[in-house]
Amino acid sequence: MPRNRSLVRALSLLRLLEQRRRWSLVELATRFNVSTKTARRDLRALEEAGYPVTQTPIDGRGMRRGESRWWLA
């Protein structure tokens, strides 16, 4: 995949996280037409770049199955 495509997706993801408070990993993956693994990788890249990306379990369930919400703190 060209490097600029992942950069454009990361910037779009950042804009999206700024607009709406909380997104599930599945919602983000669907929105960007990528796998949940790629969506999680993009979120981690934003986090490593210093953006305050936060994750919390949905309804008290564990985070192992992608059952969490993501947002910018």
Summary of the structure (lengths in Angstrom):
residues: 73
radius of gyration: 11.6
end to end distance: 29.8
largest distance: 38.0
contacts: 185
relative contact order: 0.20
helix: 52%
strand: 16%
